[in-house]
Amino acid sequence: MKRRFPLLPGFSRTIQARLIIIYVLLILIAMQLIGVYFVSAMKNSLTSNFTQDLQERAELLSVLAADKWSGSGEAGSNAINDLKLMVDNLYNMSGTEIQEIQVLDISGRVVISSLQSGADLEGRRNTQTVVSRALQGISDNEEYIIDETGERKRVVAKPVISGGKTVGAVYIVASMKELYSTMKRINGIFLSGILIALALTAVLGVILAHTITQPIKEMTRRAKEVAEGNFDHQMTVYSDDEIGQLSEAFNYMTSRLRDALAQNEEEKDKLASILKNMSDGVVATDEQGRVILLNRVAGTMMNVSEEEIVGKELADLLHLPENERTKLLNGTLRRTVLKLGEEYEGNSSIVRVTFSPIHRRKESITGIIAVLQDVTEQEKLEGARREFVANVSHELRTPLTTIKSYTEALEDGALEERALAERFIGVIQNETQRMIRLVTDLLHLSRLDSSEAMLRKQRTDVRELLEDTIDRFSVQMQQKDIQSATDLDIDVGSVWIDRDHMDQVLDNLVSNSLKYTPDGGKVTLGAYSTEDGMVAITVTDTGIGIPKQDLDRIFERFYRVDKARSRNMGGTGLGLSIAREMVLAHEGHISLESEFGQWTKVTVTLPLHEEGDGVH
């Protein structure tokens, strides 16, 4: 057994010594905290009172000086003598605190000074900051300074206001030596108190620690006997305090130890119950790799029951290859990904299996715990992400390659031929616009996926919505000689939608209809109420239609029925995906029906909302 605190002397490793040290430190910390708080509060109080008294004296002198001062800012000889008398009286009454009092005129020159050598100062300018502020009419001016001898001083200046204007200032310098001497005496008193308290605490700590450690020593001897299997001896209980309660608890622990050993088997059953009800599959094997325990989820994943699997090798059940079988028995196989249920079409699942070997005293393997996690959905999402990246790369590579080729052609001399250069530049512009549309659609999809596109719903008349959509495409319909029509049920009124988003959905659907409807065709926009209280908006065309094998994937991102033709028409392959996300954001759904070579019909179903749901 390793010894603790090997660098400390023997006494300091005992509980008794630690208790004494703790008590002394607690008293020391408490006294320090109280002392710091008290001394700090006392210092702040004394300093505040000292400053306030100085401010009051300066204020009194400034009021008295204002009475003697003329409105023009000049003082007569009698006024100066009176001021001199007041300054001397205030100076003599203050004792040793106030060291200097000056009365200054509006230019900052000393008119009266309390110093014996004040005559030498009279007529000189006082350029200190507090004086300058006071002469500007600012009344709250004080400053803490330390002179060349190290003495702390407080400086106060007050403006002398007569006739509503500043005619001079009062300047007072006071020593804080006595205040700090008082603070020093207080600190000495606290230090003496701390030392006396520490001495008393140490004595009391020795007495208290002995009363605690003696029963602990006795309990230590009894604990060794229990560890050796002797459960017959009981601790003597001397008191009803915490130590006595600990002795009683020790006796109770001894009597319950046999029961605890018996309950071990019950705890194992509980653990087995927990394993069987875990969300992940768990399989336990012995040292030969044969299954001894599995939970319900693991049996479901491997499509076997516990009776069928117990005793069989885990490697055979998981169909591990030969190299992984060897690693499994050696305890070096940590993780693998498998497909289970491949023989059942459409029911296969991808499972991540984590193996944790069980060691006996870190020497040999007594078994293996295998945790099975179904990651089918995760793998599908990862596959969709890879396909999405590949589609984006492909969509960007084509226009970039075209732009590069035409740019090189322009550099090689095509720029000299105006007609050819204009055609090349037009192609470059078209490909650039196509990339811009692609990036814009991707950003829009990203906002919809992350729920950043907030819906601002408002009551919208369905007939007006459809007619506005037809108006936006009227020119294109005339150019292709395509007829337009609306077909609304009489009971269809208004619906709560985000008008901008729904305009974008309908624009996308109508635009697709125009692209794939031959000249002379027809596009019809309709609306009707469904039996479940929703509104269905339809866009029907007499275009080329969509093959049946493509209907299930038509709303996938970047999916095109006729890839070459769609790209030549400027499509990004994201329009229907964006439309679906917007409809889903409205808590609706979108579907598509088509007869190849004859017609296509897209239905957008939206829920009705109460008027109070206007903004989301």
DRENZA-801432 format. One record per residue (C-alpha): x, y, z; residue in three letters. Coordinates in steps of 0.001 Angstrom, whole numbers, plus 524288, in hexadecimal, padded with zeros to 5 digits. Layout:
<pts>
XYZALA;...
</pts>
This chain:
<pts>
800008000080000MET;8058780D3D7FC21LYS;807F6816FA80712ARG;801D682461805CDARG;808BE831378085FPHE;8167882AFF808CEPRO;81CEF8385280A34LEU;8156383C23816A3LEU;819788386D82472PRO;811C082DAB82B2CGLY;8097C83677833BAPHE;804CE83ECB82855SER;7FF54832A98219AARG;7F5C282FF882CA2THR;7E7A68348682CCFILE;7EA1883B18839E4GLN;7F493843D78340EALA;7EC45846E882846ARG;7E0A584AC9830B8LEU;7E91E853F6838B9ILE;7EECF859FC82C6CILE;7E15185B5D82666ILE;7DB9F861FD83272TYR;7E71B86B5983339VAL;7E62486E75824C6LEU;7D76A87090825A7LEU;7D8F687A34830D5ILE;7E436880C3829D0LEU;7DC978821C81D1FILE;7D05F886BE8242FALA;7D7EA890E382C03MET;7DEF88954B81FD3GLN;7D261896D981847LEU;7CBD789E0B82376ILE;7D7E08A6718259AGLY;7D9418A9E48174EVAL;7CAEA8AD508165CTYR;7CABA8B50882322PHE;7D76C8BC4D82097VAL;7D3358BF46812ADSER;7C5FA8C42981759ALA;7CC558CC118223EMET;7D61A8D203818D2LYS;7CB678D58F80F34ASN;7C3318DB6481A1CSER;7CE538E36581FD7LEU;7D2C28E7F981287THR;7C4D58EB7580EA2SER;7C28F8F30181B47ASN;7CFB08F9CD819F6PHE;7CCC28FDDB80BF1THR;7BED2901F880F24GLN;7C37A90A6581A88ASP;7CDA4910A7811CFLEU;7C3639131480753GLN;7BA4B919648113CGLU;7C4F59227081630ARG;7C885926508086DALA;7BA329289680549GLU;7B88C930FC81195LEU;7C48B9390F80E47LEU;7C01093AE180031SER;7B2B993FD8804DFVAL;7B9129492F80E83LEU;7C29294DBE80425ALA;7B7649500F7FA91ALA;7B1019594580468ASP;7BD739616080535LYS;7C0309611A7F6A4TRP;7BB5B96BD67EDB7SER;7B341968E67E1D4GLY;7BE7C96D087D928SER;7C757962E87DEF3GLY;7CF9696CCE7E683GLU;7D0DE96D957F55BALA;7D3B7979907FD55GLY;7DDB497A5F8081ESER;7D36E978BC812AAASN;7CDE096CD080BB3ALA;7DB72966E580A5FILE;7DE2E9691D818CAASN;7D14E962C381C58ASP;7D4539574281372LEU;7E1FA9564581946LYS;7DC19955BD826E7LEU;7D28294B0D822E9MET;7DD3C9431A81C6FVAL;7E5EF9440C82874ASP;7DAC89402E8317EASN;7D7429346B8290ALEU;7E5869308782830TYR;7E7AF93184836E8ASN;7DB1592A1B83A06MET;7DECA91E6F8316BSER;7EA9491A5983983GLY;7F4C2912D3831D8THR;7EB9E90DFE82717GLU;7EB25919EC81E37ILE;7F8B691DF3819C1GLN;7F550928FD81099GLU;7E9B59315D80CA9ILE;7E9EF93A6D8010CGLN;7E017944187FB96VAL;7E24B946C67ED1FLEU;7DCA9950A17E3C2ASP;7D69A94D727D695ILE;7E3E894CDE7CFF0SER;7E8F5942CD7D9A2GLY;7F21894C077E0F0ARG;7F32794A5C7EF96VAL;7EC2D9553F7F6FFVAL;7ED1094F81804B6ILE;7F5279441380A13SER;7F4E893DE48179BSER;8038393B2281787LEU;80C8F943E581F44GLN;813EA945E48129ESER;80732948C880BBFGLY;80B939567580852ALA;81566950867FF25ASP;80AB4948A97F873LEU;80119953D27F6E0GLU;80062958077E8DBGLY;8056294B0F7E3AAARG;7FCE99426C7DB30ARG;7F8599350F7DFDEASN;7F7EE92C8A7D3B1THR;7F36691FB37D99EGLN;7E898918397D2A7THR;7DEED919307DDD9VAL;7E0B19280D7DE0EVAL;7DE939290F7CF6ASER;7D2179210C7D085ARG;7CD3F929557DBEFALA;7CFA9935EC7D456LEU;7C748930127C97EGLN;7BC0292F377D329GLY;7BD3D920977D5F3ILE;7BA9591E597E467SER;7BE6290FEF7E5CBASP;7CD3B910A77E5B8ASN;7D5F89084C7EE16GLU;7E2EC901657EC3DGLU;7EB2F8F7967F3B1TYR;7F9D78FA727F348ILE;806768F5AA7F953ILE;810D8900227FB22ASP;81F6D8FE887F9DAGLU;820908FA2C8081ETHR;816C68EF3C80608GLY;80BF88F5BA80DD6GLU;7FE1A8F34E808FEARG;7F5B48FF4F80705LYS;7E80B902B98026AARG;7E61790EF77FA2BVAL;7D8CE915AA7F8B5VAL;7D4FA921777F080ALA;7C7E39289E7F030LYS;7C38D933D47E760PRO;7BFCB940E97ED6EVAL;7B351945267E6CEILE;7AE49953057E854SER;7A35B958FF7E089GLY;7A13394C627D8F2GLY;7AF2694B747D3C2LYS;7BBF3945EA7D863THR;7C4B5950997DE37VAL;7CF10948167E489GLY;7D20793B427EB3AALA;7D549935607F86EVAL;7E08492B927F909TYR;7E2FE922E580503ILE;7EDDB918E380733VAL;7EBF990F4F8129FALA;7F51D904C8817D0SER;7F02A8F6D88193DMET;7FB498F2C28222BLYS;7F2B98F1CF82E42GLU;7E87D8E9D8826ECLEU;7F26F8DFB68228CTYR;7F8458DF4D83034SER;7EAD08DBAC83549THR;7E9C98D10182B04MET;7F7128CBAC82F0DLYS;7F2B98CA9983D43ARG;7E65F8C37A83911ILE;7EE5E8B9C48310BASN;7F6F58B73083CE2GLY;7EB1B8B4378453CILE;7E6048AAA083B0DPHE;7F3308A3CD839E8LEU;7F3BA8A1B484899SER;7E5F589C508487BGLY;7E95C892DE83D8EILE;7F53788D82844CDLEU;7ED7488B7385164ILE;7E26F884BE849DDALA;7EBFE87BB7842E0LEU;7F24A877A084FADALA;7E5398746A855E9LEU;7E0DB86D3E84995THR;7ED01864AD84992ALA;7EA8A8606E857B2VAL;7DC3C85DA48554DLEU;7DFB2856A3848A4GLY;7E89484D1884FC9VAL;7DDD6849B885973ILE;7D3588485484F16LEU;7DBE78408C845BFALA;7DEFD836A485055HIS;7D0A08343685305THR;7CE8E8318484484ILE;7DA988297684130THR;7DA288200984C9DGLN;7CD6A819678482EPRO;7D28D8196483A37ILE;7DE82811A683E60LYS;7D5C9807C68451EGLU;7CD5A806E3838FEMET;7D9578048583092THR;7DCCB7F8798389DARG;7CEF37F35983792ARG;7CEE47F5AC828CCALA;7DB137ED4A82739LYS;7D45F7E26382EA2GLU;7C8877E351825B2VAL;7D16A7E301819D2ALA;7D7117D64D81EFFGLU;7C97E7D06782011GLY;7C6A47D28E82E76ASN;7B8EF7D86582F6FPHE;7B6A77D57483DE7ASP;7BCFB7E12284493HIS;7B5407ED898468BGLN;7B9B87FB9F84831MET;7B796801DE85578THR;7AED480DD4854ACVAL;7B3218185385E48TYR;7AA078238A85A96SER;79E97827AD8522FASP;7A64683169849E7ASP;7AB1382F7183BFCGLU;7B6188267384074ILE;7AC5381E2B84801GLY;7A36F81DCD83C3CGLN;7AF0C81997833FBLEU;7B1C080E6C83D70SER;7A39A80A2B83CBAGLU;7A42380B0582DE0ALA;7B077802AB82DEEPHE;7A9BB7F85083627ASN;79E077F8B682D2CTYR;7A6F67F79582147MET;7AD427EB898270FTHR;7A02A7E51882961SER;79BB27E86081BAFARG;7A7FD7E40A814A1LEU;7A3907D5EB81384ARG;796997DA9880DFFASP;79DBF7E30A80433ALA;7A5587D7727FF38LEU;798A87D01C7FD62ALA;792DB7DB7B7F5FAGLN;79DDF7DAEB7EC14ASN;7969B7D1137E405GLU;78A8D7D98B7E433GLU;792757E5017DF13GLU;797507DC8B7D407LYS;7893D7D9E27D03BASP;786777E86A7D05CLYS;792277EAC87C791LEU;78D2C7E08E7BE21ALA;77FF17E7547BDFFSER;786587F44F7BAC4ILE;78DFF7EE297AFB4LEU;781CC7E8407A9E8LYS;77AE27F5677A9ADASN;785E17FD987A40AMET;783908049B7973BSER;790347FEEE791B1ASP;792727F09A78F8CGLY;79B937EA0579956VAL;7A1897DC7379809VAL;7AA967D61B7A219ALA;7B3637CA8679F12THR;7BC6E7C1A37A6B7ASP;7CAF67C06F7A46DGLU;7C8B37B75C798B8GLN;7BFE77C16E79217GLY;7B3407BA0479494ARG;7A7397C200797C8VAL;7A2CF7C1517A5FEILE;799B97CD177A69DLEU;792E57D68D79D74LEU;788347E07F79EC5ASN;77B987E1987971EARG;7809B7EC2F78DDBVAL;78C3D7E3E6789BEALA;7834C7D872786C6GLY;77AA97E13577E7BTHR;7864A7E66C776D5MET;78B597D8BE773EEMET;77D857D33677259ASN;77FCB7C85E77C44VAL;77A8B7C4E7789B3SER;782AA7C33579602GLU;7805D7B48679628GLU;785847B35278837GLU;791A97BB7F78A25ILE;796C57B7AE79799VAL;7A25E7AE7B79634GLY;7A54E7B23978833LYS;7B15E7B9A77841AGLU;7AF827C83D78293LEU;7B8817C881776A7ALA;7AF567BF3176F77ASP;7A3357C701772F2LEU;7A95E7D3A076E22LEU;7AF857CCF076226HIS;7BCCE7D2B976542LEU;7C7CD7D02375B70PRO;7D2EC7C73D75F9AGLU;7DC937D20E762BCASN;7D2C97D8CF76BCBGLU;7CF847CBEA77295ARG;7DD8C7CA80776FCTHR;7DDFA7D88C77BC6LYS;7D1397D6787832ALEU;7D68B7CADF78AD8LEU;7E34F7D22578D78ASN;7DBFD7DE027928FGLY;7E1DE7E71478846THR;7D57D7E9377803CLEU;7CF457F5C2784F5ARG;7C53C7F9DC77ACEARG;7BF467F59076E0BTHR;7B3A47F90676576VAL;7AB067EE0876056LEU;79EBA7EBF67584DLYS;7949D7E36A75ED2LEU;7887C7DD69758C3GLY;78D387DE3C74AA2GLU;785A77D20B74737GLU;778F47D94A7497CTYR;776AA7E2F573EAAGLU;7749A7F0AC743BAGLY;776D57EC96751FBASN;785A77ED727528BSER;78BA37F68375C7DSER;7993B7FBF275EB2ILE;79E647F95176C63VAL;7AA8E7FEBA77306ARG;7AFFA7F49F77C7CVAL;7B9257F8B078785THR;7C0B07EDE878E89PHE;7C5937EF6979C84SER;7CDA57E4107A1F8PRO;7CC137E0537B057ILE;7D9287DDCA7B6EAHIS;7DC2C7D5CA7C2FBARG;7E5CF7DDC87CAF0ARG;7EA4A7E4157BE3DLYS;7F0B27D7827B9E4GLU;7E7677CE977B270SER;7DA787D0B97AB7DILE;7CEB17CABA7B244THR;7C4A87CF8B7A87EGLY;7C06D7DA0879EF6ILE;7B58D7E41479F69ILE;7B0647E7D9791EEALA;7A7E07F3F9790A9VAL;79FB47F4CA7842ELEU;79B008020877F58GLN;791CD80378773D0ASP;797DB80DF776B14VAL;78F7480B8775F1BTHR;789788191775EFBGLU;7969D81F49761C7GLN;79CC1818397563DGLU;7916C81C2874D87LYS;7934982A597515FLEU;7A1D08293974EDBGLU;79F208234F7417AGLY;7959D82E4A73E65ALA;79FE0838267427FARG;7AA10831FE7398EARG;7A06E831C972E4EGLU;79CDD83FF6730E8PHE;7AB3784417730A1VAL;7AD6883C7D72425ALA;7A189842CD71DB7ASN;7A5DA85078721ACVAL;7B38184DCB71C9DSER;7AE15848BB70FCBHIS;7A4C38542F70E11GLU;7AF9C85DFF71071LEU;7B9CE856E270856ARG;7B1F78576C6FBC6THR;7B027866586FB2BPRO;7BDF58688B7002DLEU;7C35D85FCA6F579THR;7BB45867136EB47THR;7BFC98744F6F050ILE;7CDE986FC06F048LYS;7CCFD86A8B6E26FSER;7C6C2876EB6DCE9TYR;7D03187F936E465THR;7DBC3878336DEADGLU;7D599879816D13EALA;7D48C8883B6D318LEU;7E2D4888C36D74FGLU;7E6DE880D96CB61ASP;7E17E88B056C1EEGLY;7D2DD889DF6C1BCALA;7D24F8971E6C861LEU;7D69C89D646BB9BGLU;7CA4C898826B4A6GLU;7BF778A0EF6BA4BARG;7B3DF898536B6E7ALA;7BA8388C006BC00LEU;7BF5F8930C6C833ALA;7B1D4898246CB53GLU;7AC4588A786CA16ARG;7B6EA884E16D2EBPHE;7B4C688FA86DD01ILE;7A63288D076DCB1GLY;7A8C587EB16DFB3VAL;7B1BE8827B6EAE2ILE;7A76388B916F055GLN;79CF2880FC6EF72ASN;7A58C8771D6F66DGLU;7A8DA88126700EATHR;79A798841F7030FGLN;798038759C703F5ARG;7A2318742670EBBMET;79C6387FD9715DCILE;78EF1879967154EARG;7949486CE471A4FLEU;79B6587348725ECVAL;78F4087B65728F2THR;786CC86F3972907ASP;7908B86829731AELEU;790868736573B78LEU;781BB8738B73B51HIS;78148864F273DECLEU;78B2286689748D9SER;782B3870C574F88ARG;776BC8681D74E38LEU;77DFD85C42753A0ASP;782E88640275F60SER;7758986A54761BFSER;77B6B877E075FC5GLU;7711687B8D755B2ALA;766818817775E55MET;75872880E77598DLEU;7509988D7E759DDARG;742EE8887F7576ELYS;737CE8912575359GLN;72A0188F0774E84ARG;72ACA88D4473FCBTHR;71FB888BB873615ASP;7221A87F4572E49VAL;71BFB88489721B9ARG;7247B890AF72255GLU;7306A88811724EALEU;72E0787FEA718B0LEU;72A7088B4F70FF3GLU;736B9892D6713F4ASP;73ECC886D871097THR;738E288601702EAILE;73B168949B700E8ASP;7499C89316703CFARG;74AF9888EE6F8E8PHE;7417988EF46EF18SER;74C41893C26E612VAL;75314886966E598GLN;7461A87FC06E31FMET;7431B888D76D7BCGLN;750928865E6D1E9GLN;74E56877996D21ELYS;73FC0878AE6CEDEASP;73C47871866DB8AILE;72EA08733D6E0FDGLN;72C9E875D86EF96SER;720C3873566F811ALA;71C5F872EF7063BTHR;71356868E970C3BASP;70EDA86C4971A24LEU;7043F8661B72275ASP;6FA2F86FE9726B7ILE;6FCBD86D4073534ASP;70B548705F7346CVAL;70D9987DAB73AA3GLY;71A328818174159SER;7254A87A9A74822VAL;72FE787EAD751CBTRP;73D1487D9274AECILE;74A14884747490FASP;746CB88B3A73C4AARG;754E588CC2737A6ASP;7581687E72739E6HIS;74BB3879917338CMET;74DBC88292727D7ASP;75B2987C6C72644GLN;7554386EAB726E7VAL;74AFE871A471C9ALEU;754BD878E671405ASP;75D8186D017141BASN;75268863B1710A4LEU;74D0086C5C705C9VAL;75AAF86EC170078SER;75CE8860116FF6FASN;74FD285E706F899SER;75373868B96EE78LEU;760C5862986EC30LYS;75B6B8550F6E960TYR;74E92858936E2ABTHR;74F40859896D3CFPRO;74A2C865926CCB6ASP;73B6A8661D6CC58GLY;739EB85EAA6D913GLY;7327E862686E561LYS;735C0865266F3AAVAL;72AD7865046FDC9THR;72B94869D470BD8LEU;720F9864CC714D7GLY;71D1D8641B72325ALA;7134D85C4272B03TYR;71055858AB73921SER;713C984B1073DBETHR;70BD584281746CAGLU;71592843F5751E0ASP;713F7852C57525FGLY;71F95856A0749E0MET;7210C85E5673D4FVAL;72714857DF73173ALA;72D3C8605D726BFILE;7302085982719D6THR;7388985CC570DFDVAL;735058547670219THR;73B3B854E36F4A4ASP;73A2484D8D6E7D2THR;748C484BED6E6ADGLY;751BD840886E3DFILE;74F6B83A1D6F12CGLY;758AF832456F9D7ILE;75BB7823B66F8DAPRO;7565B81B7170406LYS;763CC816D47084BGLN;7678D8250270B29ASP;75B7A82926712DBLEU;760838244772015ASP;76D1C82C1471EF7ARG;7683C838687186CILE;7693384095724EEPHE;7772A83C56727FFGLU;781A1846A272756ARG;788A58476871A34PHE;7802883CA871478TYR;77C7883EDF70636ARG;7744A8367B6FD4DVAL;77B3A83B276F104ASP;7883F840196F658LYS;78D90845D06E9B2ALA;7810184CCC6E61BARG;77ECC851F56F3E3SER;78C75857786F48DARG;78B2585DEB6E739ASN;77EA48648E6EBF5MET;785EA86AA26F737GLY;780898623170229GLY;7887785F4470E63THR;7811E852F17124AGLY;77D778594371F55LEU;770AC8601B71C25GLY;7677A8551E7200DLEU;76FBA8524D72C22SER;76E688606773077ILE;75FD08600B72DA8ALA;75E3F853C8735E5ARG;765D2859B374169GLU;75D828660874100MET;750EA85E3F740D2VAL;755BE855E374C1FLEU;758F18625C75397ALA;74A80865D375223HIS;7472B8586675808GLU;741D38541D74AF3GLY;7461684A39740BCHIS;74880849CE7321EILE;7462683EB572870SER;747AE83C95719C3LEU;740138347670FFCGLU;74387832DC701B4SER;7409982B366F589GLU;74CAE82A7F6ED10PHE;74AD7831E86E06AGLY;73D688375F6E43BGLN;73C6783F606F0CFTRP;7420E8429B6FE26THR;73AE0846FF70A76LYS;7412F84C54716E2VAL;738B584DA772323THR;73C6F8565172EA6VAL;73413853BE73AB3THR;7341D85E2A74565LEU;72D7885E22752A8PRO;723AF86892756A2LEU;7278D870E07625BHIS;72027879B076B80GLU;721EC8884676A07GLU;729D88890E77695GLY;734B28810C77059ASP;738C688C0F7676CGLY;7472C88CBC76AC2VAL;750548818576DD5HIS;
</pts>
